[in-house]
Amino acid sequence: MKRLLPLLIILLILTSCTSFGDLVRSQVDGLPSWVNNPQVRADQYPFVGKGSAQVTYNARLDAYEHILEQISAFVGEDIREEYYRELTTTTRIADFNLSVTAEHLRTEKGLQQVYLLARADREALEGRRTTIYRQAIERQARIEALIVEADRSYRQNHDTLTIARYLEAATIASQGPVLEKKHDPAALIDRAVGYIKALQISFRSPDSQKVTATVQLRRRRRLISSRVLHAKVQASFTAYTSLGDPFVDTLDFNTATQGSFLFLPYNQLLLADGAITFSLDFTEELAKARPYVDEGLLASVEEALHSVHGTLPYSRVSPLGNRVVLTEIQEYSIEGASLAGTTAVQAFVDTMQQSRVGTQIIDLGSTDWEDQVEEIERRYGTRQYVYNGSVGIVAEDQALDVHVTVVVGRIQLHNMESGQMLFDSQDVEAVGSGATREESHTQALERFGTIAASLALASLFTP
């Protein structure tokens, strides 16, 4: 029994504190145990206030102030001004069923130090928590769920979804206060940027003449470069409109379950020489984040995205090779009379040559196709490709000082050797306007030529 008694005393001491470390700390500091480890009932919440001043009274007020600061942090709003007088004069706060139940005074380096233990009703405190604080708690839960999803996506090689989830989390974090530093918008954006910079775009089996390649998205690794699945990749390049004006066009692709895709130039009106630029597409995600996330943080994301790109240079070759295609387009007035002009055919030829398709304007005396075939074979031989068409004015009008002309025409590509028709534009309508009747005629015929050539090129270069 003599041996068991000291052990029982030690056990009782240990069970009265949350940890032995708290007990030791209190003893070393000469403080009561409740300063470092306050014990309260399950339905209560403890607050320990500490104050220091030259005078004990002022130190006690400082301790009260410390308690009010802790309560403010707990409920999510500053309640110091509301309850300061009640607490300092009565040592109680009725709304929280709070009372100061213990006090400890000591002198440290010439200063009076006061420690106060206050116990409050947990339910009353939680009921006072503000909407802002509850929103912060909800915000934290949403952010944590997104991070869990982001980590799971990364393990599944779905890196772009990981990035998207961190951007979404940063957007949520930017809409109000966060409870943890790791959920700060800057920290979340930094994680997104890190994942972006780990990616690279590469090509397999590029063909500069056909403008094709297998585009791959991988993680930058020394030994194993994991393919990134289900990533949105955008291809951009310069092309011509159907009216012959240059513009920057974009095509959207997805790496799907292979981590790659076959690029084909679906817009056949791209420049004869140029480059296709491939980049990650986070347009939608950035648009959702922009109203909330700091512009400086989004700029770092955009800079990282800009660094992940691939460029595929090309010099496209016509499927007809060096063959020159004979070309004629006959023009007719609104009355059906031949205009004997070359406006439409010249616009057609100019557009074709932009894509390095050789054409030669010819002037045929006959208008019937069978007669034209005989004339072509007689003058140029049978081993020829021929673009043959016609266009006529179908309507004219004038609105104030503007003349308007409408033309309709059609053009076909024939292989004279095989007798096959390789392309038929069907009816093409074009509208022109000008200060004079002649200007509107010219513009309408030119537009027909460029539109017809655009359709011909699309057919010619389509795989």
DOTOR-138104 format. One record per residue (C-alpha): residue in three letters; y, x, z. Coordinates in steps of 0.5 Angstrom, whole numbers, plus 500, padded with zeros to 3 digits. Each point is the difference from the previous one (the first is absolute). Layout:
! residues N
ALAYXZ...
! end
This chain:
! residues 463
MET500500500LYS505506501ARG499502493LEU501493497LEU506499504PRO504505496LEU497498493LEU502492502ILE507502501ILE501504494LEU497494496LEU505495503ILE506505498LEU497500493THR499493499SER507498503CYS503504494THR499499492SER499508500PHE499506504GLY506503497ASP505495502LEU498501507VAL500507499ARG507500497SER503495505GLN498505506VAL503506496ASP506496499GLY501497507LEU500493497PRO496494502SER494498495TRP504494497VAL505505497ASN495502495ASN495495500PRO502493503GLN495495501VAL501493499ARG496493499ALA497499493ASP506494499GLN505505502TYR504506497PRO503506503PHE506503499VAL502507504GLY508502500LYS502506501GLY508502502SER503506502ALA507501502GLN505504505VAL500493505THR493496501TYR504494498ASN501502493ALA493503500ARG498493501LEU504497495ASP497505495ALA493498502TYR502493499GLU503501493HIS493504498ILE496494502LEU505496496GLU499505494GLN492499500ILE500493501SER505499493ALA495505497PHE494495502VAL503494498GLY504503493GLU507498502ASP505503505ILE501496506ARG503505504GLU507496500GLU497494502TYR496502506TYR503506503ARG504496505GLU494496502LEU496506501THR505504503THR502495505THR493497502THR495505498ARG497494496ILE500497493ALA498492500ASP499499493PHE494506500ASN498498507LEU502508501SER501503507VAL501507502THR494501505ALA501508502GLU505505500HIS499508501LEU506504502ARG501508500THR504505499GLU499505494LYS505506498GLY506497504LEU499493496GLN498494503GLN494497497VAL497493500TYR494497498LEU499492499LEU493496499ALA501493497ARG495495498ALA501495495ASP496494498ARG497502493GLU500493497ALA507499501LEU501507497GLU496499494GLY503493499ARG507503500ARG498505494THR505499495THR499497492ILE502507498TYR495504505ARG494495498GLN502501492ALA499508502ILE493499503GLU498495494ARG503506495GLN496505503ALA494496499ARG501499493ILE502507499GLU494503504ALA495495495LEU504503494ILE498507502VAL493498502GLU499497493ALA504506497ASP495505503ARG494496498SER503500492TYR501507500ARG492501502GLN499496494ASN504504496HIS505495499ASP506504501THR505496497LEU498494504THR501505506ILE507502498ALA502493499ARG498498507TYR504505503LEU506498496GLU498493502ALA500502508ALA507504499THR503494497ILE497496506ALA503505505SER507500497GLN501493501GLY500501508PRO499505506VAL493503500LEU497501507GLU496507498LYS504506496LYS494501496HIS502493497ASP507502498PRO501499493ALA502507499ALA493502503LEU496495495ILE504502494ASP498507501ARG493498500ALA501496494VAL503506497GLY494505502TYR495496497ILE504499493LYS501508500ALA493501500LEU499496494GLN500503493ILE499498492SER496503495PHE497499493ARG493501497SER499500493PRO507499498ASP501499492SER507502498GLN499497493LYS497493502VAL504500507THR494499504ALA498503506THR496498507VAL505500505GLN497502507LEU503499507ARG498505506ARG501502506ARG502508500ARG494503503ARG498507499LEU493499500ILE499492499SER505496497SER498493502ARG502495494VAL505495502LEU498493499HIS504493498ALA506504499LYS506497496VAL502505495GLN506499495ALA501503493SER507501498PHE502502493THR505499494ALA499495495TYR504496495THR501493500SER498496494LEU507501498GLY500507500ASP504502506PRO497505505PHE498497507VAL496503506ASP493496501THR495499505LEU493499501ASP496498506PHE493503502ASN495500505THR495505502ALA496495503THR493502503GLN499506495GLY507503503SER502501492PHE502496494LEU500501493PHE507500497LEU501497493PRO507499497TYR500493500ASN507500498GLN499503493LEU508501498LEU501506505LEU503506497ALA496505495ASP501506505GLY501499508ALA497500506ILE497494505THR501501507PHE496497505SER502498507LEU498496506ASP502493500PHE503498507THR506496497GLU497493504GLU499504507LEU507503499ALA504494498LYS497496507ALA502506504ARG507501497PRO504495504TYR497502507VAL498508499ASP506505501GLU502503493GLY499507502LEU493499502LEU498496493ALA503506496SER495504503VAL495496498GLU503499493GLU500508500ALA493501502LEU498495494HIS504503495SER496507502VAL494496498HIS500500493GLY496502494THR503501493LEU496499493PRO503503494TYR498498493SER502500493ARG497494497VAL497501493SER499494495PRO493497499LEU502501492GLY501507501ASN505503495ARG499495495VAL506497498VAL500492499LEU503497494THR505494503GLU504495496ILE503494503GLN504495495GLU506496503TYR502493498SER506496500ILE500493504GLU500497493GLY493504498ALA504505496SER498508500LEU505504504ALA497506497GLY502504507THR497505504THR503498507ALA494497503VAL495506497GLN505505502ALA500498507PHE492499500VAL499507498ASP505503505THR496497505MET494502498GLN502507499GLN502500507SER493500502ARG498505495VAL497495495GLY502503493THR502494495GLN503500493ILE504495498ILE498497493ASP503495495LEU496496497GLY502495494SER495495501THR500495505ASP492497500TRP495504504GLU495501495ASP505503495GLN503504505VAL493503501GLU500502493GLU507503500ILE498504506GLU493503498ARG504501493ARG505504503TYR497503507GLY493500499THR495496504ARG499504506GLN506497503TYR502497507VAL506495498TYR504495505ASN502495495GLY505494503SER506495498VAL505497504GLY505495499ILE506496503VAL499493502ALA506498504GLU507502500ASP506497505GLN506502503ALA503499507LEU508501500ASP500507498VAL493502500HIS495500494VAL493499502THR494501495VAL492498501VAL495504496VAL493499500GLY495505497ARG493503500ILE497507499GLN492502499LEU497507500HIS495501494ASN494505499MET501500492GLU493504500SER496495503GLY504494499GLN501498507MET506497504LEU500504506PHE506497503ASP504493500SER506499504GLN500493498ASP507496500VAL506504503GLU507497502ALA506504501VAL507498501GLY506504499SER508499501GLY506503498ALA508499498THR498499493ARG494496496GLU498507497GLU500503507SER495495503HIS496500494THR499508501GLN499499507ALA494495499LEU497504495GLU500506504ARG497497506PHE495497496GLY498507498THR500503507ILE496494503ALA495500494ALA499508501SER499499508LEU494495498ALA497505495LEU501506505ALA496496505SER495498496LEU499507497PHE500504507THR496495503PRO493503502
! end
